[in-house]
Amino acid sequence: MAPKAIIAPSILSADFANLGAECSKTIAQGADWLHVDIMDGHFVPNLTFGPPVVAKIRTHVDRPAASYGKGTFDCHMMIAEPKKWVKEFKAVGCDLYCFHYEAAIDSSAAESPHPDAATDLKTNPRELVRYIHEQGMLAGIAIKPATSVDVLYDVLDSPHKAERPDMVLVMTVEPGFGGQKFMASELPKVQELRKRYPELNIEVDGGLGPGTIDQAADAGANVIVAGSAVFGAKDPAGVISLLREAVDKRAGKL
Ligand SMILES: O=C(CO)[C@@H](O)[C@H](O)COP(=O)(O)O
């Protein structure tokens, strides 16, 4: 049976001039997590924000009482050097550090070592998951649409629990921007993951909303990122509960 629904609105679609209030309001409207999109203008062709902004918004949202709890900051690291920023994001209140598989394995992107990072900035995904766990965060691993789901089996099947991610993120748009069209072509990846890993948290991100949630839920996704569908809604609380019901119905939780 698939795990329960976790609804994680993407604050990329929030009003940046009122970000702290937007975050606390969204949690009050029923969101479980906040999906925090970190973009470096290198791994993706867009820039968002870094640790100082995350530290500020953290003061508007209570830390989760337990792992995966309400108020979890789910930081989606669309950055070329994911290992470099692990400690900084832990320090400012990140609870789940989700890196891209493509960035972790691309040694060409490592330019300037960071003083706090371990010596090798590029590493294999198992080592990076272990490193994130050692810093006291949950670990996620994300794949872009062009990446095959097969690349994840090595890390998901590690014999060592510390090397296994707590969540997989299957992108259903090209990462970089909110408000794009949902790519149903990515759902077979979700189906395959759900078949192999019934208990895994599987997140989908990009183009999710009332019109696409049924397909994603049918495929087996349980962690739902929605940016424009929540922040652009007249009734954000209604959208959040609709997304949750769609997932929990399929997972047999209702
Ligand atoms: O990571 C990203 C974009 O790269 C997403 O989190 C988007 O911000 C989702 O926005 P919508 O498609 O839901 O509007």
Ligand as a Chemical Component Dictionary entry (heavy atoms), coordinates in Angstrom:
data_LIG
# 
_chem_comp.id                   LIG 
_chem_comp.type                 NON-POLYMER 
_chem_comp.pdbx_formal_charge   0 
_chem_comp.three_letter_code    LIG 
# 
loop_
_chem_comp_atom.comp_id 
_chem_comp_atom.atom_id 
_chem_comp_atom.alt_atom_id 
_chem_comp_atom.type_symbol 
_chem_comp_atom.charge 
_chem_comp_atom.model_Cartn_x 
_chem_comp_atom.model_Cartn_y 
_chem_comp_atom.model_Cartn_z 
_chem_comp_atom.pdbx_ordinal 
LIG O1 O1 O 0 10.676 22.734 -9.549  1  
LIG C1 C1 C 0 9.822  23.348 -10.100 2  
LIG C2 C2 C 0 10.108 24.032 -11.366 3  
LIG O2 O2 O 0 11.425 23.761 -11.668 4  
LIG C3 C3 C 0 8.469  23.339 -9.551  5  
LIG O3 O3 O 0 8.441  23.152 -8.165  6  
LIG C4 C4 C 0 7.490  24.371 -9.979  7  
LIG O4 O4 O 0 7.582  25.510 -9.169  8  
LIG C5 C5 C 0 6.103  23.832 -9.925  9  
LIG O5 O5 O 0 5.239  24.807 -10.350 10 
LIG P1 P1 P 0 3.829  24.455 -10.989 11 
LIG O6 O6 O 0 4.090  23.675 -12.236 12 
LIG O7 O7 O 0 3.099  23.630 -9.974  13 
LIG O8 O8 O 0 3.213  25.786 -11.233 14 
# 
loop_
_chem_comp_bond.comp_id 
_chem_comp_bond.atom_id_1 
_chem_comp_bond.atom_id_2 
_chem_comp_bond.value_order 
_chem_comp_bond.pdbx_ordinal 
LIG O1 C1 DOUB 1  
LIG C1 C2 SING 2  
LIG C1 C3 SING 3  
LIG C2 O2 SING 4  
LIG C3 O3 SING 5  
LIG C3 C4 SING 6  
LIG C4 O4 SING 7  
LIG C4 C5 SING 8  
LIG C5 O5 SING 9  
LIG O5 P1 SING 10 
LIG P1 O6 DOUB 11 
LIG P1 O7 SING 12 
LIG P1 O8 SING 13 
# 
